[in-house]
Amino acid sequence: MPIWEDKDEMDTVYGLLCDLLESNNSIALGPQGANIPRIVNIIAEAFARKAVPDDATCRPRLVNLIRMIQNDSNLFQACVAQLSLECQQSLQAALQMQT
């Protein structure tokens, strides 16, 4: 992950990621949420590479997951600080579009 080349499988793969994260899967999240910065990076890169089309069923779920992470502003800022400028902008655009 992230994937962006297999257009047929993207919605399914990102949907599975959402399933894991929405269920607070401890393996996906890592010990004490250690994987959250990587997860934010994966989602942001998926948006930046247009791997998740606007009409994908998993898109609102991914945005909601990012919004949940935003609730912890220190964690969210630390995650965003690690992103490329393109990924930061794509993440912000996705959050604004899905309001």
MOPAC internal coordinates of N, CA, C and O (Angstrom, degrees):
PM7 1SCF
backbone

  N    0.0000 0     0.00 0     0.00 0    0    0    0
  C    1.4413 1     0.00 0     0.00 0    1    0    0
  C    1.5141 1   108.01 1     0.00 0    2    1    0
  O    1.2310 1   118.88 1   -32.99 1    3    2    1
  N    1.2335 1   119.75 1   147.01 1    3    2    1
  C    1.4569 1   127.36 1    -1.32 1    5    3    2
  C    1.5257 1   111.19 1   -76.46 1    6    5    3
  O    1.2310 1   121.20 1   -21.39 1    7    6    5
  N    1.3084 1   115.30 1   158.61 1    7    6    5
  C    1.4548 1   120.76 1   173.53 1    9    7    6
  C    1.5115 1   107.57 1  -115.35 1   10    9    7
  O    1.2310 1   120.74 1   -32.06 1   11   10    9
  N    1.3127 1   116.18 1   147.94 1   11   10    9
  C    1.4644 1   119.50 1   177.93 1   13   11   10
  C    1.5119 1   111.97 1  -146.91 1   14   13   11
  O    1.2310 1   119.67 1   173.02 1   15   14   13
  N    1.3110 1   118.23 1    -6.98 1   15   14   13
  C    1.4589 1   120.23 1  -176.35 1   17   15   14
  C    1.5189 1   113.83 1   -90.85 1   18   17   15
  O    1.2310 1   119.75 1   148.84 1   19   18   17
  N    1.3049 1   118.07 1   -31.16 1   19   18   17
  C    1.4569 1   121.70 1  -176.91 1   21   19   18
  C    1.5300 1   109.88 1   -93.86 1   22   21   19
  O    1.2310 1   121.15 1   -95.82 1   23   22   21
  N    1.3068 1   115.40 1    84.18 1   23   22   21
  C    1.4662 1   121.58 1  -174.90 1   25   23   22
  C    1.5332 1   112.36 1   -58.91 1   26   25   23
  O    1.2310 1   120.13 1   149.24 1   27   26   25
  N    1.3355 1   117.35 1   -30.76 1   27   26   25
  C    1.4616 1   120.52 1  -177.88 1   29   27   26
  C    1.5216 1   112.57 1   -70.98 1   30   29   27
  O    1.2310 1   120.36 1   151.46 1   31   30   29
  N    1.3079 1   116.92 1   -28.54 1   31   30   29
  C    1.4648 1   120.52 1  -174.23 1   33   31   30
  C    1.5302 1   114.06 1  -102.87 1   34   33   31
  O    1.2310 1   120.08 1   169.58 1   35   34   33
  N    1.3144 1   117.44 1   -10.42 1   35   34   33
  C    1.4570 1   119.80 1  -172.94 1   37   35   34
  C    1.5213 1   113.74 1   -58.16 1   38   37   35
  O    1.2310 1   120.16 1   132.65 1   39   38   37
  N    1.3032 1   117.30 1   -47.35 1   39   38   37
  C    1.4623 1   119.69 1  -177.84 1   41   39   38
  C    1.5301 1   110.30 1   -62.05 1   42   41   39
  O    1.2310 1   120.64 1   140.39 1   43   42   41
  N    1.3178 1   116.38 1   -39.61 1   43   42   41
  C    1.4608 1   120.82 1   178.80 1   45   43   42
  C    1.5230 1   111.31 1   -65.97 1   46   45   43
  O    1.2310 1   120.36 1   133.16 1   47   46   45
  N    1.3242 1   116.91 1   -46.84 1   47   46   45
  C    1.4655 1   121.00 1  -177.60 1   49   47   46
  C    1.5269 1   110.52 1   -64.87 1   50   49   47
  O    1.2310 1   120.18 1   131.92 1   51   50   49
  N    1.3170 1   117.27 1   -48.08 1   51   50   49
  C    1.4671 1   119.69 1   179.19 1   53   51   50
  C    1.5268 1   110.82 1   -68.04 1   54   53   51
  O    1.2310 1   120.12 1   149.95 1   55   54   53
  N    1.3275 1   117.38 1   -30.05 1   55   54   53
  C    1.4565 1   120.39 1   174.43 1   57   55   54
  C    1.5216 1   111.56 1   -64.24 1   58   57   55
  O    1.2310 1   120.59 1   140.51 1   59   58   57
  N    1.3285 1   116.48 1   -39.49 1   59   58   57
  C    1.4649 1   120.42 1   176.64 1   61   59   58
  C    1.5252 1   110.82 1   -65.72 1   62   61   59
  O    1.2310 1   120.62 1   140.27 1   63   62   61
  N    1.3304 1   116.42 1   -39.73 1   63   62   61
  C    1.4604 1   119.84 1   176.00 1   65   63   62
  C    1.5328 1   109.63 1   -59.48 1   66   65   63
  O    1.2310 1   120.64 1   135.08 1   67   66   65
  N    1.3115 1   116.38 1   -44.92 1   67   66   65
  C    1.4723 1   120.54 1   177.91 1   69   67   66
  C    1.5238 1   110.90 1   -59.81 1   70   69   67
  O    1.2310 1   120.56 1   136.17 1   71   70   69
  N    1.3404 1   116.53 1   -43.83 1   71   70   69
  C    1.4669 1   119.95 1   178.59 1   73   71   70
  C    1.5257 1   110.86 1   -55.84 1   74   73   71
  O    1.2310 1   120.81 1   134.00 1   75   74   73
  N    1.3383 1   116.06 1   -46.00 1   75   74   73
  C    1.4669 1   120.66 1  -179.04 1   77   75   74
  C    1.5241 1   111.33 1   -63.82 1   78   77   75
  O    1.2310 1   120.66 1   134.82 1   79   78   77
  N    1.3189 1   116.35 1   -45.18 1   79   78   77
  C    1.4569 1   120.14 1  -175.80 1   81   79   78
  C    1.5291 1   111.95 1   -73.17 1   82   81   79
  O    1.2310 1   120.48 1   140.69 1   83   82   81
  N    1.3092 1   116.68 1   -39.31 1   83   82   81
  C    1.4637 1   120.33 1   179.24 1   85   83   82
  C    1.5356 1   112.01 1   -65.84 1   86   85   83
  O    1.2310 1   120.65 1   153.66 1   87   86   85
  N    1.3251 1   116.37 1   -26.34 1   87   86   85
  C    1.4642 1   119.91 1   178.42 1   89   87   86
  C    1.5339 1   111.29 1   -91.96 1   90   89   87
  O    1.2310 1   120.91 1  -171.15 1   91   90   89
  N    1.3420 1   115.86 1     8.85 1   91   90   89
  C    1.4708 1   121.51 1  -179.55 1   93   91   90
  C    1.5228 1   112.31 1    54.46 1   94   93   91
  O    1.2310 1   120.90 1  -137.99 1   95   94   93
  N    1.3293 1   115.89 1    42.01 1   95   94   93
  C    1.4567 1   121.64 1   179.80 1   97   95   94
  C    1.5224 1   109.61 1   -60.28 1   98   97   95
  O    1.2310 1   120.93 1   -62.19 1   99   98   97
  N    1.3190 1   115.82 1   117.81 1   99   98   97
  C    1.4640 1   120.35 1  -174.27 1  101   99   98
  C    1.5253 1   112.60 1   -66.18 1  102  101   99
  O    1.2310 1   119.88 1   151.86 1  103  102  101
  N    1.3187 1   117.84 1   -28.14 1  103  102  101
  C    1.4680 1   119.79 1   178.25 1  105  103  102
  C    1.5234 1   109.76 1   -71.44 1  106  105  103
  O    1.2310 1   120.28 1   137.05 1  107  106  105
  N    1.3273 1   117.07 1   -42.95 1  107  106  105
  C    1.4699 1   120.58 1   179.72 1  109  107  106
  C    1.5251 1   110.69 1   -67.22 1  110  109  107
  O    1.2310 1   120.46 1   137.35 1  111  110  109
  N    1.3238 1   116.73 1   -42.65 1  111  110  109
  C    1.4700 1   120.50 1  -177.66 1  113  111  110
  C    1.5314 1   112.60 1   -74.95 1  114  113  111
  O    1.2310 1   120.44 1   153.28 1  115  114  113
  N    1.3302 1   116.76 1   -26.72 1  115  114  113
  C    1.4564 1   120.46 1  -177.41 1  117  115  114
  C    1.5108 1   111.12 1    82.20 1  118  117  115
  O    1.2310 1   120.78 1   -12.60 1  119  118  117
  N    1.3398 1   116.12 1   167.40 1  119  118  117
  C    1.4558 1   119.66 1   179.47 1  121  119  118
  C    1.5300 1   111.34 1   -61.50 1  122  121  119
  O    1.2310 1   120.29 1   -52.22 1  123  122  121
  N    1.3080 1   117.05 1   127.78 1  123  122  121
  C    1.4654 1   123.72 1  -177.75 1  125  123  122
  C    1.5419 1   111.91 1    51.01 1  126  125  123
  O    1.2310 1   120.46 1  -145.80 1  127  126  125
  N    1.3369 1   116.72 1    34.20 1  127  126  125
  C    1.4631 1   120.37 1   176.99 1  129  127  126
  C    1.5185 1   114.52 1    72.22 1  130  129  127
  O    1.2310 1   120.39 1  -155.66 1  131  130  129
  N    1.3187 1   116.86 1    24.34 1  131  130  129
  C    1.4682 1   121.02 1  -176.38 1  133  131  130
  C    1.5276 1   113.63 1   -60.02 1  134  133  131
  O    1.2310 1   120.00 1   156.14 1  135  134  133
  N    1.3255 1   117.60 1   -23.86 1  135  134  133
  C    1.4616 1   120.85 1  -178.13 1  137  135  134
  C    1.5306 1   113.40 1   -87.93 1  138  137  135
  O    1.2310 1   119.95 1   175.51 1  139  138  137
  N    1.3098 1   117.70 1    -4.49 1  139  138  137
  C    1.4727 1   120.27 1  -175.81 1  141  139  138
  C    1.5296 1   112.33 1   -58.48 1  142  141  139
  O    1.2310 1   118.28 1   135.81 1  143  142  141
  N    1.3339 1   120.88 1   -44.19 1  143  142  141
  C    1.4706 1   118.34 1   177.32 1  145  143  142
  C    1.5300 1   112.77 1   -58.91 1  146  145  143
  O    1.2310 1   119.92 1   141.11 1  147  146  145
  N    1.3137 1   117.75 1   -38.89 1  147  146  145
  C    1.4660 1   120.99 1   178.19 1  149  147  146
  C    1.5219 1   110.34 1   -67.99 1  150  149  147
  O    1.2310 1   120.24 1   141.66 1  151  150  149
  N    1.3132 1   117.14 1   -38.34 1  151  150  149
  C    1.4616 1   121.23 1   178.84 1  153  151  150
  C    1.5293 1   110.28 1   -63.71 1  154  153  151
  O    1.2310 1   120.43 1   136.48 1  155  154  153
  N    1.3261 1   116.79 1   -43.52 1  155  154  153
  C    1.4715 1   120.45 1   177.27 1  157  155  154
  C    1.5244 1   109.63 1   -61.85 1  158  157  155
  O    1.2310 1   120.46 1   139.32 1  159  158  157
  N    1.3177 1   116.73 1   -40.68 1  159  158  157
  C    1.4612 1   121.05 1   178.24 1  161  159  158
  C    1.5274 1   110.88 1   -61.76 1  162  161  159
  O    1.2310 1   120.30 1   135.58 1  163  162  161
  N    1.3234 1   117.04 1   -44.42 1  163  162  161
  C    1.4677 1   121.36 1   179.76 1  165  163  162
  C    1.5271 1   110.23 1   -60.85 1  166  165  163
  O    1.2310 1   120.44 1   133.29 1  167  166  165
  N    1.3157 1   116.77 1   -46.71 1  167  166  165
  C    1.4718 1   120.61 1  -178.97 1  169  167  166
  C    1.5243 1   110.64 1   -65.60 1  170  169  167
  O    1.2310 1   120.36 1   135.35 1  171  170  169
  N    1.3226 1   116.92 1   -44.65 1  171  170  169
  C    1.4669 1   120.56 1  -179.91 1  173  171  170
  C    1.5257 1   111.05 1   -62.99 1  174  173  171
  O    1.2310 1   120.51 1   138.26 1  175  174  173
  N    1.3164 1   116.63 1   -41.74 1  175  174  173
  C    1.4689 1   119.31 1   179.46 1  177  175  174
  C    1.5273 1   110.68 1   -67.37 1  178  177  175
  O    1.2310 1   120.36 1   144.00 1  179  178  177
  N    1.3144 1   116.92 1   -36.00 1  179  178  177
  C    1.4699 1   119.82 1   176.49 1  181  179  178
  C    1.5256 1   110.42 1   -61.70 1  182  181  179
  O    1.2310 1   120.35 1   138.48 1  183  182  181
  N    1.3272 1   116.93 1   -41.52 1  183  182  181
  C    1.4593 1   119.94 1   176.38 1  185  183  182
  C    1.5280 1   111.15 1   -66.56 1  186  185  183
  O    1.2310 1   120.36 1   137.42 1  187  186  185
  N    1.3176 1   116.92 1   -42.58 1  187  186  185
  C    1.4640 1   121.17 1  -177.91 1  189  187  186
  C    1.5319 1   111.56 1   -63.48 1  190  189  187
  O    1.2310 1   120.70 1   142.86 1  191  190  189
  N    1.3027 1   116.27 1   -37.14 1  191  190  189
  C    1.4671 1   120.59 1  -178.55 1  193  191  190
  C    1.5283 1   112.19 1   -89.24 1  194  193  191
  O    1.2310 1   120.86 1  -174.01 1  195  194  193
  N    1.3151 1   115.96 1     5.99 1  195  194  193
  C    1.4675 1   122.08 1   179.67 1  197  195  194
  C    1.5308 1   111.26 1    57.92 1  198  197  195
  O    1.2310 1   121.07 1  -146.03 1  199  198  197
  N    1.3295 1   115.56 1    33.97 1  199  198  197
  C    1.4579 1   121.61 1   179.22 1  201  199  198
  C    1.5195 1   111.87 1   -76.10 1  202  201  199
  O    1.2310 1   120.79 1   159.10 1  203  202  201
  N    1.3189 1   116.09 1   -20.90 1  203  202  201
  C    1.4621 1   121.29 1  -179.58 1  205  203  202
  C    1.5305 1   106.72 1  -117.57 1  206  205  203
  O    1.2310 1   120.30 1   -83.12 1  207  206  205
  N    1.3261 1   117.04 1    96.88 1  207  206  205
  C    1.4632 1   119.74 1  -178.72 1  209  207  206
  C    1.5290 1   112.08 1   -60.87 1  210  209  207
  O    1.2310 1   120.95 1   -20.85 1  211  210  209
  N    1.3033 1   115.78 1   159.15 1  211  210  209
  C    1.4626 1   121.32 1  -179.31 1  213  211  210
  C    1.5221 1   112.35 1   -56.20 1  214  213  211
  O    1.2310 1   120.14 1   149.54 1  215  214  213
  N    1.3366 1   117.34 1   -30.46 1  215  214  213
  C    1.4598 1   120.44 1  -176.87 1  217  215  214
  C    1.5293 1   113.32 1   -96.21 1  218  217  215
  O    1.2310 1   119.81 1  -173.17 1  219  218  217
  N    1.3171 1   117.97 1     6.83 1  219  218  217
  C    1.4683 1   121.01 1   179.02 1  221  219  218
  C    1.5298 1   109.93 1   -67.06 1  222  221  219
  O    1.2310 1   120.76 1   -40.90 1  223  222  221
  N    1.3103 1   116.15 1   139.10 1  223  222  221
  C    1.4638 1   119.47 1  -178.39 1  225  223  222
  C    1.5265 1   112.27 1   -66.37 1  226  225  223
  O    1.2310 1   120.47 1   154.14 1  227  226  225
  N    1.3285 1   116.71 1   -25.86 1  227  226  225
  C    1.4624 1   118.80 1  -179.13 1  229  227  226
  C    1.5280 1   112.68 1   -83.20 1  230  229  227
  O    1.2310 1   119.29 1   165.18 1  231  230  229
  N    1.3145 1   118.96 1   -14.82 1  231  230  229
  C    1.4662 1   121.38 1  -175.47 1  233  231  230
  C    1.5320 1   113.02 1   -57.29 1  234  233  231
  O    1.2310 1   119.17 1   128.34 1  235  234  233
  N    1.3332 1   119.18 1   -51.66 1  235  234  233
  C    1.4704 1   117.84 1   179.44 1  237  235  234
  C    1.5300 1   112.20 1   -62.69 1  238  237  235
  O    1.2310 1   120.52 1   148.49 1  239  238  237
  N    1.3124 1   116.61 1   -31.51 1  239  238  237
  C    1.4587 1   119.60 1   177.95 1  241  239  238
  C    1.5311 1   110.67 1   -67.13 1  242  241  239
  O    1.2310 1   120.44 1   137.71 1  243  242  241
  N    1.3299 1   116.77 1   -42.29 1  243  242  241
  C    1.4646 1   120.10 1   177.94 1  245  243  242
  C    1.5201 1   110.67 1   -62.87 1  246  245  243
  O    1.2310 1   120.74 1   136.96 1  247  246  245
  N    1.3153 1   116.20 1   -43.04 1  247  246  245
  C    1.4629 1   120.51 1   178.83 1  249  247  246
  C    1.5330 1   110.01 1   -62.31 1  250  249  247
  O    1.2310 1   120.22 1   137.71 1  251  250  249
  N    1.3257 1   117.18 1   -42.29 1  251  250  249
  C    1.4678 1   120.05 1   179.04 1  253  251  250
  C    1.5268 1   111.39 1   -63.64 1  254  253  251
  O    1.2310 1   120.27 1   143.24 1  255  254  253
  N    1.3203 1   117.09 1   -36.76 1  255  254  253
  C    1.4658 1   120.01 1   176.85 1  257  255  254
  C    1.5306 1   110.60 1   -63.38 1  258  257  255
  O    1.2310 1   120.72 1   137.36 1  259  258  257
  N    1.3205 1   116.23 1   -42.64 1  259  258  257
  C    1.4730 1   119.82 1   177.76 1  261  259  258
  C    1.5284 1   109.60 1   -63.14 1  262  261  259
  O    1.2310 1   120.21 1   139.43 1  263  262  261
  N    1.3184 1   117.20 1   -40.57 1  263  262  261
  C    1.4710 1   120.29 1   178.96 1  265  263  262
  C    1.5303 1   111.47 1   -63.20 1  266  265  263
  O    1.2310 1   120.68 1   144.07 1  267  266  265
  N    1.3213 1   116.30 1   -35.93 1  267  266  265
  C    1.4624 1   119.27 1   176.97 1  269  267  266
  C    1.5257 1   110.22 1   -64.44 1  270  269  267
  O    1.2310 1   120.52 1   140.30 1  271  270  269
  N    1.3159 1   116.60 1   -39.70 1  271  270  269
  C    1.4647 1   120.74 1   178.29 1  273  271  270
  C    1.5244 1   109.68 1   -67.85 1  274  273  271
  O    1.2310 1   120.05 1   145.48 1  275  274  273
  N    1.3290 1   117.52 1   -34.52 1  275  274  273
  C    1.4732 1   121.97 1   177.77 1  277  275  274
  C    1.5249 1   111.97 1   -60.10 1  278  277  275
  O    1.2310 1   120.02 1   155.45 1  279  278  277
  N    1.3122 1   117.57 1   -24.55 1  279  278  277
  C    1.4701 1   120.50 1   179.46 1  281  279  278
  C    1.5225 1   111.89 1   -60.92 1  282  281  279
  O    1.2310 1   120.58 1   153.60 1  283  282  281
  N    1.3113 1   116.49 1   -26.40 1  283  282  281
  C    1.4691 1   121.40 1   173.08 1  285  283  282
  C    1.5275 1   105.86 1  -102.03 1  286  285  283
  O    1.2310 1   120.78 1   -90.52 1  287  286  285
  N    1.3258 1   116.11 1    89.48 1  287  286  285
  C    1.4635 1   120.63 1  -171.11 1  289  287  286
  C    1.5260 1   112.89 1   -59.82 1  290  289  287
  O    1.2310 1   119.78 1   143.78 1  291  290  289
  N    1.3290 1   118.02 1   -36.22 1  291  290  289
  C    1.4707 1   119.40 1   178.90 1  293  291  290
  C    1.5208 1   111.02 1   -65.49 1  294  293  291
  O    1.2310 1   120.38 1   135.72 1  295  294  293
  N    1.3175 1   116.88 1   -44.28 1  295  294  293
  C    1.4593 1   121.02 1   178.20 1  297  295  294
  C    1.5230 1   110.34 1   -63.33 1  298  297  295
  O    1.2310 1   120.80 1   134.41 1  299  298  297
  N    1.3268 1   116.08 1   -45.59 1  299  298  297
  C    1.4596 1   119.72 1  -178.50 1  301  299  298
  C    1.5248 1   111.11 1   -62.09 1  302  301  299
  O    1.2310 1   120.16 1   134.96 1  303  302  301
  N    1.3156 1   117.29 1   -45.04 1  303  302  301
  C    1.4696 1   120.30 1   179.17 1  305  303  302
  C    1.5288 1   111.31 1   -62.10 1  306  305  303
  O    1.2310 1   120.31 1   140.99 1  307  306  305
  N    1.3221 1   117.01 1   -39.01 1  307  306  305
  C    1.4632 1   120.41 1   177.82 1  309  307  306
  C    1.5249 1   110.71 1   -64.97 1  310  309  307
  O    1.2310 1   120.27 1   141.61 1  311  310  309
  N    1.3163 1   117.10 1   -38.39 1  311  310  309
  C    1.4673 1   120.92 1   178.47 1  313  311  310
  C    1.5233 1   111.08 1   -67.29 1  314  313  311
  O    1.2310 1   120.70 1   133.32 1  315  314  313
  N    1.3230 1   116.27 1   -46.68 1  315  314  313
  C    1.4701 1   121.40 1  -177.11 1  317  315  314
  C    1.5284 1   110.67 1   -66.17 1  318  317  315
  O    1.2310 1   120.25 1   145.41 1  319  318  317
  N    1.3142 1   117.13 1   -34.59 1  319  318  317
  C    1.4644 1   120.84 1  -179.74 1  321  319  318
  C    1.5225 1   112.15 1   -61.52 1  322  321  319
  O    1.2310 1   120.40 1   155.65 1  323  322  321
  N    1.3229 1   116.84 1   -24.35 1  323  322  321
  C    1.4597 1   120.99 1  -179.02 1  325  323  322
  C    1.5314 1   112.68 1   -86.13 1  326  325  323
  O    1.2310 1   120.13 1   171.75 1  327  326  325
  N    1.3203 1   117.35 1    -8.25 1  327  326  325
  C    1.4600 1   121.40 1  -176.48 1  329  327  326
  C    1.5163 1   111.68 1   -85.25 1  330  329  327
  O    1.2310 1   121.17 1   -27.02 1  331  330  329
  N    1.3218 1   115.36 1   152.98 1  331  330  329
  C    1.4583 1   119.73 1   171.71 1  333  331  330
  C    1.5265 1   108.51 1   -67.09 1  334  333  331
  O    1.2310 1   120.42 1   -18.87 1  335  334  333
  N    1.3140 1   116.81 1   161.13 1  335  334  333
  C    1.4602 1   120.95 1   179.36 1  337  335  334
  C    1.5301 1   110.34 1   -59.04 1  338  337  335
  O    1.2310 1   120.32 1   138.98 1  339  338  337
  N    1.3246 1   117.00 1   -41.02 1  339  338  337
  C    1.4637 1   120.77 1   179.47 1  341  339  338
  C    1.5266 1   110.97 1   -61.50 1  342  341  339
  O    1.2310 1   120.13 1   136.86 1  343  342  341
  N    1.3202 1   117.35 1   -43.14 1  343  342  341
  C    1.4639 1   120.78 1   179.01 1  345  343  342
  C    1.5257 1   111.09 1   -67.55 1  346  345  343
  O    1.2310 1   120.07 1   141.26 1  347  346  345
  N    1.3344 1   117.47 1   -38.74 1  347  346  345
  C    1.4658 1   120.64 1   177.34 1  349  347  346
  C    1.5219 1   110.33 1   -60.12 1  350  349  347
  O    1.2310 1   120.89 1   134.11 1  351  350  349
  N    1.3334 1   115.89 1   -45.89 1  351  350  349
  C    1.4566 1   120.37 1  -178.36 1  353  351  350
  C    1.5302 1   111.32 1   -66.33 1  354  353  351
  O    1.2310 1   120.43 1   139.28 1  355  354  353
  N    1.3220 1   116.78 1   -40.72 1  355  354  353
  C    1.4630 1   120.70 1   179.72 1  357  355  354
  C    1.5181 1   111.39 1   -66.07 1  358  357  355
  O    1.2310 1   120.85 1   140.65 1  359  358  357
  N    1.3210 1   115.98 1   -39.35 1  359  358  357
  C    1.4593 1   120.46 1   177.91 1  361  359  358
  C    1.5284 1   110.45 1   -64.31 1  362  361  359
  O    1.2310 1   120.63 1   135.06 1  363  362  361
  N    1.3199 1   116.39 1   -44.94 1  363  362  361
  C    1.4668 1   120.89 1   178.81 1  365  363  362
  C    1.5224 1   111.15 1   -62.65 1  366  365  363
  O    1.2310 1   120.49 1   138.32 1  367  366  365
  N    1.3240 1   116.67 1   -41.68 1  367  366  365
  C    1.4789 1   120.59 1   178.62 1  369  367  366
  C    1.5216 1   110.71 1   -63.27 1  370  369  367
  O    1.2310 1   120.11 1   138.68 1  371  370  369
  N    1.3195 1   117.40 1   -41.32 1  371  370  369
  C    1.4687 1   121.06 1  -179.95 1  373  371  370
  C    1.5248 1   110.35 1   -64.87 1  374  373  371
  O    1.2310 1   120.71 1   139.76 1  375  374  373
  N    1.3287 1   116.25 1   -40.24 1  375  374  373
  C    1.4646 1   120.26 1   179.04 1  377  375  374
  C    1.5250 1   110.89 1   -66.09 1  378  377  375
  O    1.2310 1   119.80 1   140.79 1  379  378  377
  N    1.3107 1   117.99 1   -39.21 1  379  378  377
  C    1.4582 1   121.59 1  -179.19 1  381  379  378
  C    1.5219 1   111.08 1   -71.84 1  382  381  379
  O    1.2310 1   120.55 1   142.68 1  383  382  381
  N    1.3390 1   116.56 1   -37.32 1  383  382  381
  C    1.4578 1   120.09 1  -177.12 1  385  383  382
  C    1.5174 1   111.35 1   -70.30 1  386  385  383
  O    1.2310 1   119.95 1   147.15 1  387  386  385
  N    1.2964 1   117.70 1   -32.85 1  387  386  385
  C    1.4554 1   123.16 1  -174.03 1  389  387  386
  C    1.5237 1   111.62 1   -92.99 1  390  389  387
  O    1.2310 1   119.22 1  -143.78 1  391  390  389
  N    1.3075 1   119.08 1    36.22 1  391  390  389
  C    1.4568 1   121.19 1  -178.11 1  393  391  390
  C    1.4947 1   111.08 1   -90.52 1  394  393  391
  O    1.2310 1   120.10 1   180.00 1  395  394  393

